[in-house]
Amino acid sequence: MKVDDTIDTFNSLVKRRGFIWGPSPEIYGGLAGFYSYGPAGMTLKNNILSLFRRELRYFGFGEVECPTIMPEIVWSASGHLDRFIDPVLKCKKCSTLYRVDKFLQENLPNLMIDGLSFNEMEELIKKHELTCPKCDTNFSKIEEYNLMLKTSVGNNVTAYLRPETATTTYLLFNRLDQDARKQYPIRVFQYGKAYRNEISPRQGVLRMRAFDQFELQMFISKHQEMEFDDYEEIKNNKLPLLDWKLQENGIDIPNSLSLSEAISNKILKKPAYAYCLYIGYYLTKILGIPEKSIRFRQHSLNERAHYADDAWDLEIKTRQFGWVEICGIHDRTDYDLRRHAEYSKQNFEISMGSDPNIKEVPQVLEIAFGIDRIVYTLLETAFNVEEGRIVLKLHPTLSPNTVAVFPLVRNKEKIRSLALKVHRELLKNRVGSFFDAAGSIGKRYRRQDELGTKWCITIDYESLDDNTVTIRERDSMNQIRIGISDLPQTIQNKKIE
C-alpha cells in the first residue's frame, strides 16, 4: 500500500472507529477549528491523562485547576493583549486570510521562516510571486491579528477566554507559596481547555480554536536552577537535541547527547532546565512513541519569545504533516510573576535561600503539552497496515480496550453465557474488557486490531469442558490456551506498569 493510500486509510480509521469527529457540529456543516472526540478517542485521551498524572506524582508535581475566563487586566499584565498576535495576509479580491509564516512554510519548505520580520516575509512573497491559492490575486500588506477570544461577564465586564493554562496558574502564586510552606522548587501542573481564534485552522486537531493543554510549571530560585539535586539523577540520559546553530547550518538531524554533555558544551545553560527537557522526553517515551520519531528543536534567537532565556520544542515525526510540536519547554525567567506583581500591586519577592534577608522573585520553568496533538501523533505512529490488516500498536494501558471477549458461536447459549461471565469477571478486576458477539471471529479480531486491543479471548466448546479459553495477542497473532481463573492476573502481569 502506498504512503498516500495509508494516510487515507488512517484518516478514515480515526473517524470510522470513533476517535475524532469533525469539524463540529457536523450536522450543520462544521465550524473550522472545533472537533469532538468519540468513545474510543475519549478513552485514549483519558488513559494518557491518567498515565501522566500517575507519573507526575513521582516527580513531585501537584495539580491545580483554574477558571477558563479571566478579566482583561490579567491579559494586559501577561502581555497577551499586546503580543499574542499572528501575522496575516488578506487577499485583495476574495478577502481570504492566511497566516503568513505557515503560508510561507508550505510554499517555501526549504527556507527558514521562523523569526523573520514582517518586511522580510513581504520581500519573500514578492520575490517568489506568491498569490492567493483560491483566486490567484495579490495580497494586501501583512497585518496583525490578535488570537484572543473576547467576551463579557456580568454587567458588561470585559473578559477573555484563556489562550493557555499557564497564566492562570501563575495567578495562584501566593497561595502556592503558602501551601508549599515556602519549600522550593514548587511543582504544579494544570490540565484544561484553552482557546485561540485561529485565522484559518487546518490540520485537524493539530491546530484548533478550542483545545486541551497539560502544562507543568516549576517555581524555582536562580541558585536552584544551577544547583539542582534532581538533575544529578538523570544527567547521563541521552536526548535527541537539535540546537539552533545546527539548524542555521541546514542540519535537521539531532545529536544524541547526554544532558551533562549538553551542559558542558553550553547547548543547555541550566541543570534545572535540562531536567525539564528530561521530564518532557520521559512522558513522551512512556506513551510508546518510537525513539526515532522524537526530537528536541531549539528556538533560534529570533524565534524565541521576548521573555524566554531558552526554548525547545519536543517534536514528533509524522507521515502526514512532517515534524509536529507536541510540547514546548520554556525558561520564562521571572517575567510572568514580575508582570502580575506590577499590575496586581502584590509583592512576589520571597526568601528562597538560607539568608531570609535576601529576597527574589522566583524563576519559572515550563513544560507545556498539547494533549490533542499527543492523541494525533500517538495514533499515527501506532498505525500500521500489515498485509491488508489494520493494526493500532498502542500500549495496552492506553488502548480503548485492554481485552475483548468473544463467544465462538453466538447462538449457543452456554458458550455465550460463559463468555459474558468471563467478560464481567474481567471488569470486576478492573480490566478494560469489551464483549463482541457480532460477525465471524476473523472480523471481530480485525475490529479490535483497529482499536489497538492487545488481547482477544475466545470462549469455545472446549471452554465448557475444561474452563480454558484461547487468548490471542494482537501483534504476533499467536494464540495460547489458558485457564479462565488465571485470566485477570495474567493480563495484568502482561501490562507494563
C-alpha positions in Angstrom: 0.0 0.0 0.0 1.4 3.4 -1.0 2.1 6.0 1.7 -0.8 8.3 0.5 -3.2 5.3 0.5 -2.0 4.5 4.0 -2.7 8.1 5.2 -6.2 8.0 3.6 -6.8 4.7 5.4 -5.6 6.2 8.7 -7.8 9.3 8.3 -10.7 7.1 7.6 -10.0 4.9 10.6 -9.8 7.9 13.0 -13.4 8.9 12.1 -14.8 5.4 11.5 -13.8 3.9 14.8 -14.8 6.8 17.0 -11.5 8.5 17.8 -12.1 12.0 16.4 -15.0 13.5 14.6 -15.5 16.9 12.9 -15.2 19.7 12.2 -18.1 20.0 14.7 -21.0 20.3 14.6 -21.0 18.0 11.6 -24.8 18.0 11.1 -24.6 21.8 10.4 -21.6 21.6 8.1 -19.0 22.1 10.9 -17.1 25.1 12.2 -13.4 25.1 11.4 -11.1 24.5 14.4 -13.6 22.6 16.5 -13.6 18.8 16.9 -15.3 16.2 19.0 -13.9 13.0 20.5 -15.8 9.8 20.1 -15.8 7.0 22.7 -12.5 5.4 21.6 -10.8 8.8 21.3 -12.1 10.0 24.7 -10.9 6.7 26.4 -7.5 7.1 24.8 -7.2 10.7 25.9 -8.2 9.8 29.5 -5.8 7.0 29.6 -3.0 9.3 28.5 -4.0 11.8 31.2 -4.2 9.1 33.9 -0.7 7.9 33.0 0.7 11.5 33.1 -0.9 12.2 36.4 0.4 9.0 37.9 4.0 9.6 36.7 4.0 13.3 37.8 3.2 12.2 41.4 6.6 10.5 41.3 8.3 13.7 40.1 6.7 15.7 42.9 4.1 17.7 40.9 0.7 18.6 42.3 -2.4 19.5 40.2 -4.4 22.7 40.2 -7.5 23.9 38.2 -8.4 27.4 37.3 -11.2 29.3 35.5 -11.0 29.4 31.8 -12.2 33.1 31.7 -10.3 35.9 33.2 -10.7 39.7 33.3 -9.0 42.0 30.8 -6.3 43.2 33.3 -4.9 39.6 33.5 -4.1 39.6 29.8 -2.8 43.1 29.8 -0.3 42.0 32.6 0.6 38.8 30.8 1.3 40.7 27.6 -1.2 38.7 25.5 -3.3 41.7 24.5 -0.2 43.4 23.0 1.8 40.4 21.8 -0.4 37.4 21.3 -0.8 38.1 17.6 -0.3 36.3 14.3 0.9 38.0 11.1 -1.8 37.6 8.4 -2.2 38.1 4.7 -5.5 39.2 3.2 -6.4 38.5 -0.5 -7.3 41.8 -2.2 -10.1 40.0 -4.2 -11.7 37.2 -2.2 -10.6 38.5 1.3 -9.4 35.1 2.4 -7.0 35.3 5.3 -3.7 33.3 5.6 -1.3 33.2 8.5 1.9 34.4 6.8 4.5 32.2 8.4 2.5 29.0 7.8 1.7 30.1 4.3 5.4 30.6 3.6 6.5 27.4 5.2 4.0 25.5 3.0 5.1 27.3 -0.2 8.9 27.6 0.6 9.6 24.5 2.6 13.4 24.7 2.2 13.7 28.2 3.7 13.8 29.1 7.4 10.8 31.2 8.1 10.6 31.3 11.9 11.8 34.6 13.4 11.5 36.7 10.2 10.2 40.2 10.4 7.1 41.4 8.6 9.3 43.2 6.0 11.4 40.1 5.4 8.3 38.0 4.9 6.8 40.5 2.4 10.0 40.5 0.4 9.8 36.7 0.1 6.2 37.0 -1.1 7.3 39.5 -3.8 10.4 37.6 -4.8 8.6 34.3 -5.3 5.5 35.9 -6.7 3.2 34.2 -4.3 -0.5 34.9 -4.7 -3.8 33.8 -3.2 -4.3 30.0 -3.8 -8.0 30.5 -4.2 -8.1 33.2 -6.9 -4.5 33.9 -7.9 -4.7 37.5 -6.7 -2.0 39.6 -5.0 -2.2 40.1 -1.2 -2.5 43.3 0.8 0.3 44.2 3.3 0.8 41.9 6.3 -1.5 42.8 9.2 -1.5 41.9 12.9 -4.3 39.6 14.1 -4.9 39.1 17.8 -5.9 35.5 18.7 -7.7 36.3 22.0 -11.4 35.4 22.2 -13.2 38.3 23.9 -16.4 38.0 25.9 -18.2 39.9 28.7 -19.1 38.8 32.2 -21.9 40.1 34.4 -22.7 43.8 34.0 -20.6 44.1 30.8 -17.2 43.4 32.4 -14.7 42.8 29.6 -13.0 39.4 29.9 -11.2 36.9 27.6 -11.1 33.1 27.3 -7.7 32.0 28.2 -5.3 31.2 25.3 -3.2 29.0 27.6 -3.5 27.4 31.0 -0.1 28.7 32.2 -1.1 32.3 33.0 -4.0 31.2 35.3 -1.5 29.0 37.2 0.8 32.0 37.8 -2.1 33.9 39.4 -2.1 31.3 42.2 1.5 32.0 43.2 0.8 33.5 46.7 -1.5 30.6 47.5 1.0 28.0 46.2 3.8 29.6 48.2 1.8 29.4 51.4 0.6 25.8 50.6 4.1 24.6 50.0 5.3 26.2 53.2 7.9 28.1 51.2 9.7 24.9 50.2 11.2 25.3 46.7 11.0 24.4 44.0 7.2 24.4 43.8 6.0 22.0 41.1 2.4 22.1 39.8 0.6 21.3 36.7 -2.8 22.2 35.2 -4.9 20.4 32.6 -7.8 22.1 30.8 -9.2 24.0 27.9 -7.6 26.9 26.1 -9.0 29.0 23.2 -7.4 30.7 20.3 -9.2 32.4 17.5 -7.0 30.9 14.7 -7.2 32.6 11.4 -7.7 29.5 9.2 -7.2 26.4 11.3 -6.2 23.3 9.3 -4.5 20.0 10.0 -7.4 18.7 12.1 -6.7 18.6 15.9 -3.2 19.9 15.4 -4.5 23.4 15.2 -7.8 24.1 16.9 -9.7 27.0 18.3 -10.6 25.1 21.4 -8.0 22.6 22.6 -6.6 20.8 25.7 -3.4 21.8 27.4 -1.4 20.0 30.0 1.2 22.4 31.4 3.7 21.9 34.1 5.2 24.9 36.0 8.2 24.9 38.3 8.8 28.0 40.5 12.5 28.0 41.4 15.3 30.2 42.6 18.3 31.3 40.4 20.6 29.3 42.7 18.5 26.1 42.5 18.4 26.4 38.7 22.2 25.9 38.7 22.5 23.6 41.7 19.6 21.2 41.2 19.7 17.9 43.1 17.2 16.0 40.8 19.4 16.8 37.8 22.2 14.6 39.2 19.9 11.5 38.9 19.1 12.0 35.3 22.1 13.8 33.8 23.5 10.8 32.0 20.3 10.2 30.0 20.7 10.9 26.3 18.2 13.1 24.4 18.0 13.9 20.6 18.9 17.6 20.6 18.8 19.8 17.5 20.2 23.2 18.6 19.6 26.4 16.7 23.2 26.5 15.5 22.8 23.1 13.7 19.6 24.5 12.1 21.4 27.6 10.9 23.8 25.3 9.1 21.0 23.5 7.4 21.1 20.4 9.6 17.8 18.8 10.7 19.1 15.6 12.3 19.5 15.9 16.1 22.6 14.9 18.0 22.1 12.2 20.7 23.7 13.8 23.7 23.6 13.2 27.4 22.3 16.1 29.4 25.7 16.5 31.1 27.3 16.8 27.7 24.8 19.4 26.6 25.6 21.4 29.8 29.3 21.0 29.3 29.1 22.1 25.6 26.9 25.1 26.6 24.0 23.8 24.4 22.0 24.0 27.6 22.8 26.5 30.4 20.9 25.4 33.5 20.7 21.9 35.1 17.1 22.5 36.3 16.1 23.4 32.7 17.8 20.3 31.4 15.8 18.3 34.0 12.6 19.8 32.4 13.7 18.5 29.0 14.1 15.1 30.5 10.6 15.1 32.0 9.1 16.0 28.7 11.1 13.3 27.0 10.2 10.7 29.6 6.5 11.4 29.5 6.6 11.1 25.7 8.6 7.9 25.6 6.3 6.0 28.0 3.4 6.5 25.6 5.2 4.2 23.3 6.2 6.7 20.6 9.3 5.3 18.7 12.6 7.0 19.7 13.4 7.6 16.0 10.3 9.8 15.7 11.2 12.1 18.6 13.5 15.2 18.6 14.0 18.4 20.5 14.4 21.5 18.4 15.7 24.7 19.9 14.2 28.1 19.1 16.6 30.4 17.3 17.4 33.8 19.0 14.9 35.5 16.6 12.2 32.9 17.1 12.4 32.9 20.9 9.7 34.8 22.9 10.9 38.1 24.3 10.8 36.8 27.9 12.4 33.5 27.3 16.0 32.6 28.2 15.7 29.4 26.3 13.1 27.4 24.5 12.9 24.0 22.9 10.1 22.2 21.1 9.6 18.5 21.5 8.6 17.3 18.1 7.2 14.0 16.6 7.8 13.0 13.0 4.5 12.3 11.3 3.9 10.9 7.8 1.1 13.4 7.1 2.4 16.7 8.5 6.2 16.2 9.0 7.6 17.3 12.4 4.8 18.3 14.7 5.4 20.1 18.0 3.6 18.3 20.9 5.4 20.0 23.8 7.3 23.3 24.5 9.8 23.6 27.2 10.4 27.2 28.2 12.7 29.1 30.5 10.3 32.0 31.3 12.7 33.7 33.8 10.8 35.9 36.3 8.8 37.7 33.6 5.3 36.4 34.4 5.5 36.9 38.2 7.0 40.4 37.8 4.3 41.5 35.4 1.5 40.2 37.6 3.1 41.7 40.7 3.2 45.1 38.9 -0.4 45.0 37.7 -1.9 43.5 40.9 0.1 45.6 43.3 1.3 42.4 45.0 4.8 41.6 46.2 6.1 38.3 44.9 9.6 38.7 46.3 10.3 35.9 48.8 13.2 34.4 50.7 14.3 31.3 48.8 17.8 30.6 50.3 19.4 30.2 53.7 19.5 34.0 54.3 16.0 35.4 55.0 17.1 38.9 54.2 17.9 38.1 50.6 14.7 38.0 48.5 13.9 37.4 44.9 11.0 36.8 42.5 11.1 33.1 41.5 12.0 32.0 38.1 9.5 29.9 36.1 10.4 26.8 34.1 7.5 25.4 32.0 6.7 22.1 30.2 3.6 22.7 28.0 2.0 19.7 26.3 -0.8 19.9 23.8 -2.9 16.8 24.6 -4.8 16.8 21.3 -1.5 16.8 19.4 -0.3 13.9 21.5 -3.5 11.9 20.7 -3.0 12.5 16.9 0.7 11.8 16.8 0.3 8.7 19.0 -2.4 7.3 16.7 -0.4 8.0 13.6 2.9 6.4 14.9 0.9 3.4 16.2 -0.9 2.9 12.9 0.2 0.0 10.7 -1.2 -1.8 7.7 0.2 -5.4 7.6 -0.8 -7.5 4.6 -4.2 -5.8 4.5 -4.7 -5.9 8.3 -5.0 -2.6 10.0 -3.3 -2.6 13.4 -3.0 0.2 16.0 0.0 -0.9 18.1 -1.0 1.0 21.2 0.3 0.2 24.6 -2.3 -1.8 26.5 -2.6 0.8 29.3 -3.6 3.3 26.6 -5.8 1.5 24.2 -9.6 1.9 24.4 -10.0 -1.8 25.2 -7.4 -3.8 27.1 -9.1 -7.1 26.1 -12.1 -8.2 24.0 -14.1 -11.3 24.8 -15.8 -13.4 22.0 -18.2 -16.3 22.2 -17.1 -18.6 19.3 -20.7 -19.3 18.3 -23.1 -16.6 19.3 -26.3 -18.7 19.1 -25.1 -21.3 21.5 -26.5 -20.1 24.9 -24.0 -21.9 27.1 -21.0 -20.5 25.2 -22.5 -17.0 25.2 -23.3 -17.2 28.9 -19.8 -18.3 29.8 -18.3 -15.5 27.6 -20.4 -12.9 29.3 -19.3 -14.3 32.7 -15.6 -14.1 31.7 -16.2 -10.5 30.4 -17.9 -9.4 33.6 -15.3 -11.0 35.8 -12.6 -9.1 34.0 -14.5 -5.8 34.5 -14.8 -6.7 38.2 -11.0 -6.9 38.3 -10.8 -3.5 36.6 -9.5 -4.9 33.4 -10.9 -2.9 30.4 -12.9 -5.6 28.6 -15.2 -5.4 25.6 -17.8 -8.0 24.7 -18.4 -8.7 21.0 -20.6 -11.5 19.5 -21.4 -10.0 16.1 -19.9 -11.5 12.9 -17.2 -14.0 12.3 -14.3 -14.4 14.6 -12.0 -13.1 11.9 -14.0 -9.9 11.6 -14.1 -9.5 15.3 -10.3 -9.8 15.5 -9.9 -7.2 12.8 -12.3 -4.7 14.6 -10.2 -5.0 17.8 -6.9 -4.7 15.9 -8.1 -1.4 14.5 -8.8 -0.1 18.1 -5.4 -1.3 19.4 -6.8 -4.0 21.7 -3.8 -6.1 22.9 -5.6 -9.4 23.7 -8.7 -11.2 22.4 -10.2 -14.0 24.3 -12.4 -16.6 22.6 -14.7 -19.0 24.5 -15.5 -22.2 22.6 -16.9 -25.7 23.1 -13.7 -26.8 24.8 -14.1 -24.0 27.4 -17.4 -25.6 28.5 -15.5 -28.8 29.4 -12.2 -27.6 31.0 -12.7 -23.9 31.8 -9.9 -22.8 29.4 -10.0 -20.1 26.7 -8.0 -19.1 23.7 -6.1 -15.8 24.2 -4.7 -14.2 21.1 -2.0 -11.5 21.1 -2.5 -8.5 18.7 0.9 -8.0 17.2 2.1 -11.6 16.7 -1.4 -13.1 16.4 -0.1 -16.0 18.4 -2.7 -18.0 20.4 -2.5 -20.0 23.6 -4.9 -21.8 25.9 -5.2 -20.6 29.5 -7.4 -21.2 32.5 -10.3 -18.8 33.0 -9.4 -18.3 36.6 -5.9 -17.2 35.6 -7.0 -14.6 33.1 -7.2 -11.4 35.2 -3.8 -11.9 36.8 -2.2 -13.0 33.5 -3.4 -9.9 31.7 -2.5 -7.6 34.5 1.0 -9.0 34.6 1.5 -8.5 30.9 0.7 -4.8 31.2 3.8 -2.8 31.7 3.4 -0.7 34.9 
